[in-house]
Amino acid sequence: MPRRTRRFDAGISLTPMIDIMTTLLAVFMVTTPMMTAGIDLDLPRAGHSAMTGNDHAIQISVDAMGRYYLARDMMDLDSVVKRAAAMRTENPNLAITISGDTHADYGAVMRAMGRLKDAGFQKVGLRTQIDNK
């Protein structure tokens, strides 16, 4: 009786890879707006080339009462810095945008900027509105 030889298919099936990439794309499309969403603030007006925010930056907000927010979550400054540092482990080139309300204490905004710089963040900016006058 002759022996049957088995042929092995050494090809790569792309279907599972496409499924994984589609799932990752959907996850990133849903989570990215959450990282850049902030609270409603009355931002100061500054020139025609004002910094309006970066879609790939972490948004930290300081409201008129001096409270700190990371995206929409209110927390103390220590927690903001710790959470931002944890996010930096995923992306070492992460930028930070601080949005300070027009009526916010200048010291509260500068404290946030200083603490983030001390934590090793190199890209820290202030967000403003474009002055249409």
C-alpha positions as CSV (number, residue, x, y, z in Angstrom):
1,M,0.0,0.0,0.0
2,P,1.5,3.3,-1.0
3,R,2.1,6.0,1.7
4,R,0.3,9.2,1.4
5,T,2.4,12.3,1.8
6,R,1.0,15.3,3.4
7,R,1.7,18.8,2.0
8,F,2.1,21.6,4.4
9,D,0.9,25.1,3.5
10,A,3.5,27.5,4.8
11,G,1.5,30.6,3.8
12,I,0.4,33.3,6.2
13,S,-3.2,33.9,6.7
14,L,-3.9,37.7,6.6
15,T,-7.5,37.5,7.9
16,P,-6.6,37.3,11.6
17,M,-4.2,40.2,11.2
18,I,-6.7,42.3,9.5
19,D,-9.3,41.6,12.2
20,I,-6.8,42.7,14.9
21,M,-5.8,45.9,13.1
22,T,-9.5,46.8,12.6
23,T,-10.2,46.3,16.3
24,L,-7.2,48.4,17.3
25,L,-8.2,51.1,14.9
26,A,-11.7,51.2,16.4
27,V,-10.3,51.3,19.9
28,F,-8.0,54.2,19.1
29,M,-10.7,56.1,17.3
30,V,-12.9,55.9,20.4
31,T,-10.3,56.7,23.0
32,T,-8.4,59.5,21.3
33,P,-11.2,62.1,21.7
34,M,-11.4,61.2,25.4
35,M,-7.7,62.1,25.9
36,T,-8.1,65.6,24.3
37,A,-11.5,66.5,25.8
38,G,-11.5,69.1,28.5
39,I,-13.9,71.2,30.5
40,D,-15.5,74.5,29.4
41,L,-13.3,77.4,30.2
42,D,-13.2,81.1,29.3
43,L,-9.7,81.1,27.8
44,P,-7.6,84.3,27.6
45,R,-7.4,86.0,24.2
46,A,-3.9,86.3,22.7
47,G,-3.0,87.5,19.2
48,H,-3.7,85.9,15.8
49,S,-1.3,83.1,16.2
50,A,-2.6,81.8,19.5
51,M,-2.0,78.2,20.6
52,T,-5.4,76.5,20.2
53,G,-4.3,73.0,21.4
54,N,-2.9,69.9,19.9
55,D,-5.1,66.9,19.3
56,H,-2.2,64.6,20.4
57,A,-1.5,66.4,23.6
58,I,-2.9,65.8,27.1
59,Q,-5.3,68.5,28.1
60,I,-4.9,69.8,31.7
61,S,-7.3,72.5,32.7
62,V,-7.4,75.0,35.6
63,D,-10.8,76.5,36.3
64,A,-11.7,79.9,37.8
65,M,-11.6,78.4,41.3
66,G,-8.1,77.0,40.9
67,R,-9.2,73.3,40.5
68,Y,-7.2,71.0,38.3
69,Y,-8.7,68.7,35.6
70,L,-7.1,66.0,33.5
71,A,-9.5,65.8,30.5
72,R,-12.8,66.0,32.4
73,D,-11.7,64.4,35.7
74,M,-11.2,66.8,38.6
75,M,-8.2,65.9,40.8
76,D,-5.4,67.5,42.9
77,L,-2.2,68.6,41.2
78,D,-0.2,65.6,42.5
79,S,-2.6,63.2,40.9
80,V,-2.6,65.1,37.6
81,V,1.2,64.9,37.5
82,K,1.3,61.2,38.4
83,R,-1.3,60.3,35.8
84,A,0.4,62.3,33.1
85,A,3.7,60.6,34.0
86,A,2.0,57.2,33.7
87,M,0.7,58.2,30.2
88,R,4.2,59.2,29.2
89,T,5.4,55.6,29.7
90,E,3.3,54.7,26.6
91,N,4.5,57.8,24.6
92,P,7.8,59.4,25.6
93,N,7.2,62.4,23.3
94,L,3.9,63.3,24.9
95,A,3.0,66.9,24.9
96,I,0.9,68.7,27.6
97,T,-1.4,71.6,26.9
98,I,-2.5,73.6,30.0
99,S,-5.8,75.5,29.6
100,G,-6.2,78.2,32.3
101,D,-9.5,80.1,32.7
102,T,-9.3,83.8,32.3
103,H,-10.2,84.2,35.9
104,A,-8.0,81.4,37.2
105,D,-5.2,82.2,39.6
106,Y,-2.0,82.8,37.6
107,G,-0.1,80.9,40.4
108,A,-2.2,77.8,40.0
109,V,-1.5,77.7,36.3
110,M,2.2,78.2,36.8
111,R,2.3,75.7,39.6
112,A,0.9,73.1,37.2
113,M,3.5,74.0,34.5
114,G,6.4,73.9,37.0
115,R,5.4,70.6,38.5
116,L,5.1,69.0,35.0
117,K,8.5,70.4,34.0
118,D,10.0,69.0,37.2
119,A,8.4,65.6,36.4
120,G,10.4,65.6,33.1
121,F,7.9,66.9,30.6
122,Q,9.7,69.0,27.9
123,K,6.6,69.9,25.8
124,V,4.3,71.9,28.0
125,G,2.3,74.8,26.5
126,L,-0.5,77.2,27.4
127,R,-3.7,77.2,25.4
128,T,-5.4,80.4,24.4
129,Q,-8.2,81.8,22.2
130,I,-7.5,83.7,19.0
131,D,-8.2,87.4,19.4
132,N,-10.5,88.4,16.6
133,K,-10.2,92.2,17.3
